[in-house]
């Protein structure tokens, strides 16, 4: 993986300008099979894009339209498919980047395989002293047992180990890590957290993570360079970074100051303290040629289903002694959200369980009575909703920011967690869209791959890239291809308050676009998932071109 990442980063840097300059002169991208979603939500076709020297679209050209007689640069697209640059409405850029430097546990099929990968990584990496990893998922293991400190001690006992679950809501440490963090059998979990045999869930994680040495600036810079190479290689030209801390922001600024920040980042601070520290009393302006802006704040109402931290209205079907974790009472949630709204910051609140979603909807309804319904209130994930709560979203102007590939990762687990009777509001994309609520799509990388094409595929099929389950899981919640593509373009831009410059190739918009190897409007869902990005252009300049040695692998 690391060899491919280095090659991909090298390809990106070789194609990238050293400064934030748009296209140098009028450019015509012609003879393409262009596709976007128009303002009315319909698929629109075009065959050429005329780009001005400011890096913005002058106009789209269709078959039969007269071409400009003279342009400085003319590119023959060879009939290939062209799409607007895709936008991930919910990702974690810093975590994706640092993850490329740490132990990758995605796809492990057992605790034994986790142990084998851990030993191999430790043997080949003497520094840093703490071994950190990400991506294990006990739901993919036959016994579905959470790992314990003893499992890690059996492999490594002489240096601290800290391994985070795939959803980012639980982590397990070995005895050396717990000792350095001062954890003893008498340690109590904080409110909103849980501790079990070396497993730390949700807010309990900070008991250990606050003691882990922070990554050095050079490591963070390399991580961000790797992350944006992955994103551009997948055709993702913009992302909502959900949970930006001060170190993340400073890393983006360092790359921005030196002309190396390519992906456009709509940043949401990891709580009020970093929000005020970074942005002060109002959202920042766009920096580095529309590459970076802090627009709002990310808050949490509950945890995740995989670790049974999602807050439900009724007990878990497979663990009736718990309803999950409520992170804040109603008063605290409303106070924090109101404090941000007073200064015109956008608010994005993580809510997965139906109780958490109901609480957040209620908070937004109250805020809407003060600030109106045009503040782009966001619910991140909105995975499990009480069907009675779904119509409340549109009425309060709430955006559902959802991740299609979570459905294919979770569908077997969610049935066990909830039971069949509570599935009506699970990953309910069609039902939400039918009410008129805005629906933005993303991946939640690195929880899922940042590749958006499996997300588009799942959105239209309710099946994974291999077509499982046949016919799709709860297929009545499929959306159309136009809705799926809009979720990763126009709607994601709207959710990030950036629809005035991103999300389409309408005249006046920034000319971010990708060339791909197939027409997704005629492809099957399985073929959509396999789409490869051939080129990525930003502001009318080529920033990524695929080749045999530079293929995204994560």
N, C-alpha and C positions, 0 to 999 in steps of 0.2 A: 504493500500500500504506500509506504513512504517513498519508494522509488518513483511510483507513478505520480504522487503528489509533487515531488521535486520537478519531474519532467513537465507536469502541467503548469506549475508556477513559472518555470522557465519559458514555456511557450507563451504564457500570458504576458510576462515582462518583455519578451522580445517583440510582441505585437503592440504593446501599450505605449502611448506617448508619455513623456516625462513631465508634462504640465497639463493643466486642465483646459485644453484648447478644444473647441468643437471642430467639425469638418472645416478644412482650410478654405474651401470655396464651394460653389454650388456642385452638388453631387447627385447623379441620377442612378438609382438602383433599378435596373430595368430587367424585363423578361423574367419575372418571378411569379410564383403562384402565391400571391399574398392573401392572408386571412386575418381578420380581426373581428371583434364584436362592436357593432355600431352603437350609437347613443340610445337606440330603441331596443337594444338587447338582441339584435339579429346578427347572424353571421354575414359578414361583408367580404367580398372578394375584390382584389385589385391586382394589377400586373406591374406597377412601378411606383417608386417613391422618390419624389424630388425633395432634396434636402438643401437648405440654405447654408450660407457660410457661418451662421450662428448655431449650427448643429440642430436646428429645429425643422420639422416637416413643413414644406411649402404647400405641397398638395399630393394626394394620391392619384395615380393614373390607372385607368382601366383599359381593357382591350378596345382598340379603336380610337382612343384619345390621342390627339396630336402631342408628340414629344417636343420638348424645348429644342430649338435649333442649335443652341450652343450651350454646353455646360463644361465646367473645368474638368470634371471627372465623371466618367460613365462606367458603371460596373454591370456586366452581363451576368444575371443570376442563373442562367442556364436552365430556366424553368423550375428551379428548386422552390420549395415551400418557404415562405417568410411569415413570421409572426411578430407581434410586438414583444419587446423584452418582457419576460415573465416576472411577476412580483410575488414574493413569499410574504404573506400577511402575518406570519408568526414564526420567527426563528430566534436562535440564540447564537449570534455571530462569534462572540468571544469563546463560548463553550465549544463550538464547532472547531475553531482554530486551535485551542489548547488540546482538544481531543486528538488532533492529528499528531501531537507530540507525546501522547500517553498510550497506555495499554488499551487496545480495542477489543472489547468483549462481545461485540454484536455477533449474533448467530451462534453463540455457544449452545450446545445441545444438552449439557449436563454439568454438574458441579465438577466432575472429573476433567472435563474439557476446560472449564474455567481455571482449574488448578494447573493444568498443563500449560495453558497460555501464560498464566501468571509466572510460573517458574521460568519459562523461556524468556519472557520479557525481563524479569529481574536479573537473570544470568547475563543478559546482553546490555543492560543499562545500570551501571554503577551509580550514576547521578541522574537526577536529584535523588536524595536519600529516601524520600517518601515515594513509594510506588503508587501511582494513581491510575485508575482505569474507569471505563464507562461502557455501558451497553448490555450488561447481563439481564436476562429476563427469565425468572423461574417458571413462568407460564409455558416456556418452550421446552422445559425439562420434564422427563417422564414422571418424576415424583412430585413436581411442582413445589418443592421445598425451598424456602428462602435459605441462602447461604449463611453461615455463622462464623464467628471469630475462630472457632476450632477448625473449620474447613480451611481457612487461610493460614492459620498457624502450622498446619500440617505441611505446608509448602514453604512458607517464609515466616521466621520468628525473630530474625535479628535486625529487621528494619520495618518501619511502619508501612502498612498497606491500607489503602482506602479505595473501594470500588463502588461506583455509583450505578444504580439500576437504570435501565433504559429510559424510564420516564423522568429521571432526574428528581424523584421524590423520595427515594430511599437509598441508603448506602450501607455497606458492611465494612468493618475494620478489623484488622487482626489485633492481637493482644498488645503488640508493641505500639500500635496507633492509639489504642485506648489508654494505655499507660501514659503516653506523652500528652494526651489531652486531659489527663487527670480524671478519667472515668473509672468509677469503682462500682461494685454491686449496690452501693447505697445511692448512686446518682439517680435522680428522678428526671423523667422527661418533662420538658416545658409544656405548657398548654399548646395544643395544636401539633403535638409530636408523640412519638412512641419509641421505646427501646426494647428490643428482644434479642438476646443472645448475640450481641455485637451488631445487630441490625438497627439502624437509626432512621426513623421515618419522619419526613417533613421537617417540622421546626426543631426536632431533636438533632438533626444533622449539624446544626451550627455548633453544638457542643464540641464536636471534633474539628469541623472545617475551619473554625476560627483559630485553631492552633496549627493548621498546616501552613508552612512558609509560602508566601505569595510568589507567583511566577515573576521572573525578572522582566524588565521592559523588553529586552532583546528576544526573550522567549515569546512574549505576547505579540511582538511585531512579526515574528516568523509565523506564529499561529494565525494571525489575521491575514497575512499574505497567502498562506495555504488555504484558509477558508474562502477568500474571495476567488482564488483560482478554481476551487471546486464549484462555487456558485456560478461563475461565468461559464465554466465548462458545461454546466447543466442549463444554461440559458436564463439564469436568474440574474436580472440586472438591478433589482431593488429588493429590499427586505425591511420588514418591521422588526427591529431588534427588541425583543421583549425581556426587559430586565437589565438594562445597561447600568453598570456601576462606574465609579470614577476611573478605575483602572482601564475598563473597556473604552470609555470615552477618550481618555488620554492616548490610548493606543491608536484609535481612529484619527485623532488629531495629529499624532506624529506622522502617520502615513499620509494624511491630508497635507500637512505642511511640506512634505517632500514629494508631492505629486504622485504618490503610490496608491492612494485610495481610489478604487475604481467602482466598486459596487455602491449603489446609492442606499443610504441607511436612514430609515425613519426610526428614530430612537425613542424608547419609552423607558424612563429611569426605573431602577429597582427600588422603588419606595420614595417617600417624600424627602428624606435627607439627601440622597444623591441628586434628586430633581432640583432642589433649591441650591445645592452646592454647584451644580453644573450650569443650570439655566437661569438661576436667579428668580426674578419675579414674573417671567413670561416665557412662552416658547421661543427658542432661538430662531434666527433666520437660517436660510439655507447657506451652507458653506461649501467651498471648493467646487464651484460650478454645479450646484444642486446635488452634491454627493452626501451631505450630512446635515441632519436637523434633529434637535430634540423637541418633540411635539407634546409629550405627555408622560404619564406615570403608569407603572404596572403594579397592581395590588393582587392579593390572593384571598379567596374566600374559602378554599378547601384544598385537599391534596389530590391524589390520583387513584384510579380504580385498581391498578395493579397491586398496590400496597395497601389497599382498602382504606385509603385516606380520603377518598371522595366522600363528601357529606351527603347522605341520603335521607329522604323523608321517612323511610322505613328501614328496618335492619337488613343487613346483607343476607342474601339467601344462603350463602355458603359459610357464613359466620354470624349467626343471629345475635351474638352478644355485642355487636357494634353497629353503629350507623355511620362510621367514618369520623372525620375530624372537621369541626367547625373552627375556622381560624380566628374569626372576629365576631363579636356580637353586633347586632344591628346598629347600635348607636356609634360604635367605633368605626365601622365600615362607612357609615354616612358621613361622619365627621372628617375622616381622611379624604373621602371623595370630594366633599364640599370644599375642603381646604384647597385642593388642586383646582377645582372648577372656578373658584373665586378669581384665580389668576389666569383663566382661560387655557389651562392645560387640558389636554384630552385625557380621558381616564379609560384604562383597559384593566378589567378584573378577571382573573383566572377563576373559572367555576366549572366543575365537572359533574358533580352529583346534582340530583334534582332539588335537594334542599338548598344547596349553595346557589344554584341558578335562580331559584325563587327569591332568595334573599337579595341577590344582586339586582334582579329586575325591580324588586320593591324599592331598593335604594335609588336606582336610576329614575323610577317613576316620581319619587319625591324630588330629586334634583331637577327633573324636567319641569316641575311646577314652578321652580325658581328661575332656571336658566333656559328653558325652552327645549324643544326636541331636536334641535339642529346642532347639538354639540358633539355628535358622533360618539356617543357612549358605546363602548365595546365590551362584549363578553368574550373572553378567550377560552375556546374549546366548546362550551355549551354542549357537552357530549350527551348528558342525560337530562332531559327536560320532562316535567310533568306536562302531558298534552294540554292541560288546562292553562298552562303558563305561556304556551307558544304564541297565541294571539297578542299577548302583552308586549312582545318585542317591538313590532312595527309601531304600535300606538305611542310608545315612549321614545321612538327614534333610536332603538338599540340595534347595533350591528352584531351579528353572530359571526365571529372569527373562528372558523373551524378547519380541521385538518382531515381530509378524506382518508389518508392512509392509516389514521388511527382506527378507523372502522375495521379495516382488514386485519390489522394487528390485534384488535381487541374482541372481534365478534364472538369467538368461542368463550373467552373469559367473561365477557359481559353477561352472557346468558347464565353462567354459573353464579356470578356476583348478584344479579338482579332477579333471576327467574323469568320465565316466559311472560308472565302477566305484566311486567313493568318495562317492556321493550318498545312500547308504542312511541315514546319520545326519545329513543336512542339514535343518535347520529341522524337526526330527522331533517336532512337538508331540504328535501322537497316540501315538507310541511312548513318549514320556516319560510322558504322563498315564496310559497303560495300566499302567505299573509301580507306580502309586500315588504317584509324586512330585508335589509341589505345582508348579503351573504358573501363574506370574503374568505378565500381559501389560502392555506399555507401548508407547511409540513411539520412545524415544531422541531426542526432539526436542532441538535443531532439526535433527538429521540427517534425520528424517522429520517430517511435519506432526504437530502435537500433536492433531489431530482423531482421536478414538478410533474413530469409526464405520468408516472404511476398514480399521482394524485388526480390528474384529469381523468385517467382511465377508470379509477375507482369511483369517481363522482358520477360517471355516466353508466356504470355497470353494477356497482355495489359488490364487485368481485376483485380479487387480487390479480397481479399481472399474469398468473397462470390460469386465470379464469375460475378460481375457486372462491366460494362454493358455486357450483353450476347454477346459472340463473340469477346469482347474486343473493346477498344476505338482506332480507327485508327490501326487495327490489322496488317496492312502491316509493321508496325514498330516493330513487335515482333523480338526477337532474339532467337537463339537456346538455349537449355539447356546448351550445352558446352560453348557458349558465355556468358550466364548468370553466370554460376559457375566460369568461368575464370574472369569475372568482379569483383567477390568478392574474388578471390585468386591470380592467376598469374598476371592479369592486374592491380589489386590494388597494388600488390607488385612492379610491374614495375613503376607505377605512383609515388610511394614513394621512388624510387631508392633503393629498397630493394630486388630485384629479385635474388640477389646472396645468400640470406639466408631464405627468406620467400616466401609463395605463392604456394608451392608445396611440395610433399614428395619425390622428386627425391633424389638420393644419394648425400650426402653432405649438404642437407638442414636441418635447425633446425626442429626437430620432434614435431611440433605443430599440433595437430589433434583433432578431435571431434568424438564422437560416438553418432549417432542419432537413432531415433526410426523407420525410414523407409528408403527405397531406393528411393531417389529422381529421379533416372533415369527411374523408372517405374511408379512413382506416377503421378496423375493428378495435374494440376496447383493448384487446391483448396487444395489438400492433401499436396503439397509441402509447401504451406503457413502455414499449421498446424504442420509442423515438430517440434519435441521437441528434445532438446539436453539432452542426458543422462549423458555424461561425456565430460570434456574438459581436454586435456593434453598439457603441454607446455614443450618443451625440454625433452620429454620422461617422464615427471612426471605428475601425476594426480593432477589437481588444482581445479576441480569442479566435483561434482557428484550430480545429481538431486535426490530429495526425496520429499515426499508429502508436507513437510513444507517449502521447499525452491524452489519455482517456480518463474521465472521472471514474473512480472506482468505488466510492463509498455509497 
